């Protein structure tokens, strides 16, 4: 199979096409999605700044984005329908005076976020399951564009009566909350989906004790840093940079699926504590500044975790490919029954030389770096092969002796 065919095979393994199921399984799949989306929505409502009800992050945005991204477009209408129904039910239950005019823009804005983000991601990334740094950057751009489009409509529903300053303030909060929700949830879903559906391209498993130690350290340090009340006694371990240090350690020691899982857990826990007026960012009296600082810090935490883990995985894969290629070459040389020669240049050749100049350059600067010639044990090698380990100056003479 060619490489595009292999990549397409991996991509098909990640597609969620519930329309291929039986009618009963279709309904069960949509109900399961609706239940999970409702739980994520309730979690987002809990993660609100207590004084002015400002949402720090919206994890349901990441779930809906990933669901649309890995679903055929013909299924999007069903997924969005379940999302709209779930939000209508939850908003109707928690509000005493529910009106479509009040909550409709929020529901449509969440739908717009996933549609725009999934469309951009599908356009930019043809093989998102393969670890590439450019895929991480494209993912960040896709979810940022989806959150920006969503914020245009969501902020309009929040900024009433309409004022430009109030609208821009709400636009920033909505964009950052939805973007952070996608950054938090989407990497966890895609890394574990690759582990379960296409394990042959997933990172090798980590040792269980190491996973447990790093995970407990990261969660414990998150509680330590973000449970400090404003004005309380602070220590050097209360600084937010300690979490960044642990995230970097996790990226070096753990595969991306565990690294993103621990980073997402830490982000959700820090958001909950910050929404209760705790943590290193709770001293500012302005709620907008507090929430913005928390969102910026948590976005930095998640982005560094995801990008660094993918960079390291790509480097490890590249080293393994180079090692395998070198082993195949040496096996070919050792098992070949023909003479194998490798000629190198002590001085690089200028690309614009004519044929005669190239030959003259070879005679002057080329040398036999490696040669292999199978002969009977009773017959010693003669000529160039006798000088297999000769210094460069003697090997260069072998090339100058080539017939003109």
N, C-alpha and C positions, 0 to 999 in steps of 0.2 A: 504494500500500500504506500502511496505517496504521503508526504507530510500533511498537505491540506486534507486528504481523506482521513488520516488519523485524527487530526484536530476536529474535523466534522463529526467523527465518531464519538469523541469525548463530549462534544457539545450536545449531541443527542441524548447522552446519558443524563444530562442535567436538566433537560426540558421537562416541565410539569404540564403534560397534556392530559387533563382529566377527561376530555371528550372521547378519548379512546377507551375509557372504562365502560363498564355496564351502567345502566341508569342508576342502580342503587349505589354504586361506588362513586358516581358523579355527585350525587346528592350528599353522600357522606364526606367527600373531599371538600365540597364547598362549605358544608356545615363546620368541618374541622377548621378550615381557614377562617370562617367567621368568628368562631370561638376564640382562636388564638389572636385574631386582630382585636377583638373586644377586650381581651386581657391586656394587650399592649396599649390600647387606648386608655383603659382605666389606670394603668401604670403611668402614662403620660399626664393624666389629670392629677395623680398623686404628687408628681414631681413639679409642683407649682410653688413659686415663692409665696410664703404664707401671708405677707402683709398686703400685697397688691395683686395676688393671683397671676403672676407672670410665669409662663411655662418655661422651664429651663431647657428641656429637650422633649421631643415627641418621638418615642421609639416606634410607634405604629407606622411612621413614614418609611423607615427602613424595611419593615416587613412588606408593605405594599409595593415598594419599589422593586424588591427582589422577586416578589411573586409575579409582577408584570414582566420583568426582564427575562425570566426563565419560563415564560408561558407564550404560546403562539398568540399572535394578535387577534385571531378569531375568538379567543377565550377571554379577552380583556373585558368585554361587556359584562360577562357573568361575574368576573372577579370584582369589578367596580360596582356592580349591583349589590353584591354581598357587602362590600365596604360601606356603601351608602345606607343600606338597611341597618347594619350594625351601629353606625354612628347615630342614625335617627332614633333607634331604640334606646341607646345609652343616654343621649341628650334629652330625650323625652322623659326618661326615668329620673334624671337628676335635676331637672328644671321644673319649677312649679308653673311657669308661664312660657311654655315652649311655643315658638312660632318659627315657621320656615324662613321668614324674613330675617330673623335674628341668627339662626344657626345654619341656614342654607349656604351662605358664603364660606363658612368654615369647612363644611363637608365637601363642597366643590373644590375648594383650595387644596384640600388633602388629596383629592383625586387628581387634580392638575399636577401636583408635585410628582406623583408616581408616573403619570403618563409622560410628562416631559423628560424626567430623568431616565426612565426606561428607554424611551425613543432615542435619546442622545447616546446612552450607553450601548444600545444595539448598533447604532451607526458607527461609533468609534471603535468598539472592541469586537473583533471577530472570534477570538479565542480567549475569553476571560479566565478560563480554567488553568491556563499555563502561567506560571509565575514570571511576570515581567514588571519592571519598574514603570514602564510607560502605561501599563494597564492600571496601576495604582493612580497615576496622575490623571488618566482619562476617567477613572471612576470618581475621583474627587471633583473633577470638572462637571461630570454628568449630574451628580447629586446636588452640587452647588447651583447649577442652572435650574434644576427642577425645584429646589427650594426657593430660588429667586422668583420664578414664575408663580409659585404658590403664594408667596408673600404679597404679591401685588393684589390678589383677591382677598387673602386672609386679613391683611392689614386694613383693607377697606371696610370689612365687617366689624373690625374692632374700633376704628377711628370714627366714631359717631358722637356728636356732630362732626362733620369732616373739617379738619384743620391740617394744613400741610405739615407743621412741626409734629403734631400728634401722629399723623399718618407715617411719616418717616421713622419715628420712634417705634411704632408698632411693626413697620416693615422689617426693621433690623432684628427685632426680637423674634418675629415669626420665621424669618429666613435662618437665623442662627439656630433656633430650636429644631426646625425640621432638618436642617443640614447636619446638626449634631446627632439627631436621632438616626439618620441614615448612616452616618459614619460609625455609630456605635453598633448597630444591629446588622447591617449588610455584610461586613467582613466576616462576622461569625457565621452567618448562614452560608456564604459561598465557600468558606474554608472547610466547614464540616460536611457540606454537600459533596465537595470533591473527595473528602476522605471516605464517605459512605458509598458514593456512586462510581467513582473512578479512582480506586485506591492505588492503582499502578502509577499514577502521576503525583500522588500525595507525598508529603514529606514523611520520612520514617518516624515511627513513634518514639517518644521520649521515655526515659525511665520514670516509673511511677513515683518513687520517692522524691525525685527532683521536681516533678510536676506539683506534688503536694506541698513541698517546702516553698517553692516560689509562689504558688497560688495563695497559701496561707499568709506568707509575708506581705504580698501585695494587698490582700483584703484587710489584714490587720493594720498595715500602715495607713490605708485609706481611712479606716475608722479612727485611728490615732490623730491624723492630721485634720480631718473634717469634723471631729466631734468637740473641738475646743470652742467654748463659748466666747463671744466678744469680750475683750478685756481680761480674759483669763491669763494664767501663768503660761508663758510660751517657752519652749525649749528649741534647741537646734533641730530636733527631729520633727518639729511641727511645720517646718518649711515645706511648701508644695514640691520643691525640687527632689525631695526624697522619693516621691512616687515616680518621677521621671527616671531616676536612677534604677529603680526596680523594674520599670517597664523595659529599659534598655537591656538589663540582665536577662529578662524573660525572652526578649527577641533573640539574644545570642544563644540561649540554652534550650529553648522550646520551639517546636514547629509552629507555623502561623496559626493553626486552629486553636491551640492552647493560648498562645500569646494574645490573639484577638479576644478570646473568651474572657481571659482575666482582665484585659483592659476594659472591655465592655462592662463587666461586673463592677470593677472599680469606679467606672464612670457613673453607672446607675446609683451606686451606693453614695458616691460623693454628691450627686445631684439631690438625692433625698435628704442628706444631712444639711446641704446648703439651703434647700427649700425650707428647712426648719430654723433658719437663722443662725447656723453654726458654721464653723470653719474659718480659714484664714481670710476669706473675702467678705465676712459679715460685718466688718467694722464700718464700712461706708454707709452713711445715712440714706443715700439715694438708691432706691430699689433697682432702678434701671442700670445704674453703674455696677451694683452688686451682681445682678444676673448676667450682665455682659461680661464681667470679669470671670465669672465661673464658666460661662460658655466658651470663652476664648481659651482658658486653661484646659478644660476637658477636651476641646477639639485638638489642641496641641498634643495632649496625651494620647489620644486615639490615633491621630495621623502618624506620629512618630512610631507608635507600636506597630501599626499595619505596614507602613512603608519600610521600616528597618527589617522587619521579619521577612518581607518579600525580597528585599535586596540581598539579605544573607542567604536565603534559600536559592535565589538565582545564582549567586556566586558559588554555592556548594554544588549545584547542578552543573555549572560550567566546568568546575574542577573535575568532577566525576566524568564528564564527557571527554575532557582532555586526557584524563588518565586512561580511560577505556580506549580512546583512539591510539594513544601511545602503545598500549599493550597489544592492540591488533596489529600495529605496524611491526613491532618486534617479533610477534608470532609469525607474521608473513615473511620476515627476513630469515628467521631461524628455520622455518619449514620449507622455504623455497628451494627447489633443485636447480635453479638458474643463478647466474651471477647477479648480484644486487650491488649497485653502486650509488653512492650519494655524494654529490659534489657541492661544495659551498664556496662562497666568495669572501675573501678577507676584506675586500673593499667593495661596497655596493656599486652596481653597474648603472651608468646613466641611461635613462630610458630612451633617449633619442639617437643612440648610436646605430650606425649602419651594420649590416650583417658582418662585413669584414672587420669592423671595429669591435663588434661583440665577440668574435672569435679571438681576436688579439687580446681583448680584455680577459677572456677566460684563460688564455695561455699565461697571462701575467699574474692574475690575482686568484684564480681558482685552485682548489686543492681537493683531494679525495678525503672526505670526512669519514666515510665508512664504506667498506666493501665486504662482500661475502661471496665466497666461491667454494662449493662443496667439491672436495677431492678425496680420493682414497687415502686411508691413514698412512699407507706406505709411501705416498707421493707428497712431499712437502710443497707448500704453495710457493709459486714463483712470481716474479714481477711485482705488480702493485700490491697483491694480497699479502706478500711478505711484510710489507710496510704498513699493515693495518693500524698499528699503534705508533707509527712514526710521527715525528713532530710536523708542524704545519709547513715549515720550509721544505722538508723532504717530500711531503705529499704534493706540494705545489709543483714540484718538478715532474711528477707523474702526468699532470695535465699539460705541461709545456711539451712533453714528449709525444703528444697526440699527433697523428699524421695530418699534414696540411691538406 
